[in-house]
Amino acid sequence: MCQRLGDDQTAGCAEDQDLPSRRLLSTRVSAFLDYLKEAFPMGTPDELAAYIGG
């Protein structure tokens, strides 16, 4: 599993290993993943908790 660091850096894996190839995903799934990446840029539990009000 990849560990996200600040400024879109990752430790322990290549960036292209985070998600399957975009060619294999439907347009809706790709759009949803883009939305999640924008909404939660760091991908931390704290970001999700703040979003749901926790």
C-alpha positions as CSV (number, residue, x, y, z in Angstrom):
1,M,0.0,0.0,0.0
2,C,1.2,3.5,-0.8
3,Q,1.7,6.1,1.8
4,R,0.7,9.6,0.8
5,L,3.0,12.5,1.6
6,G,2.5,16.2,1.2
7,D,2.6,17.9,-2.2
8,D,1.3,14.8,-4.1
9,Q,4.3,12.7,-3.3
10,T,4.1,9.0,-2.4
11,A,6.4,6.7,-0.5
12,G,6.7,3.1,-1.2
13,C,5.2,2.9,-4.7
14,A,4.9,4.5,-8.1
15,E,2.1,6.9,-8.7
16,D,0.7,4.7,-11.5
17,Q,0.2,1.9,-9.1
18,D,-2.5,3.8,-7.1
19,L,-5.3,3.1,-9.5
20,P,-5.9,0.7,-12.5
21,S,-5.3,2.1,-15.9
22,R,-7.8,4.7,-17.0
23,R,-8.4,2.8,-20.2
24,L,-10.1,0.0,-18.2
25,L,-12.4,2.3,-16.3
26,S,-15.8,3.7,-17.5
27,T,-16.2,7.4,-17.9
28,R,-18.3,7.7,-14.8
29,V,-15.8,5.9,-12.7
30,S,-13.0,8.0,-14.0
31,A,-15.0,11.2,-13.2
32,F,-15.7,9.9,-9.7
33,L,-12.1,9.2,-9.0
34,D,-11.1,12.6,-10.3
35,Y,-13.7,14.1,-7.9
36,L,-12.4,12.2,-5.0
37,K,-8.8,13.2,-5.7
38,E,-9.8,16.8,-5.8
39,A,-12.0,16.6,-2.7
40,F,-9.4,14.7,-0.6
41,P,-6.0,15.7,-2.0
42,M,-4.0,14.2,0.8
43,G,-6.2,11.1,1.2
44,T,-6.0,11.2,5.0
45,P,-8.7,10.0,7.5
46,D,-8.7,13.5,9.0
47,E,-9.9,14.9,5.6
48,L,-12.8,12.4,5.5
49,A,-13.7,13.1,9.1
50,A,-13.8,16.8,8.5
51,Y,-16.0,16.2,5.4
52,I,-18.6,14.1,7.3
53,G,-18.5,16.4,10.3
54,G,-16.5,14.2,12.7
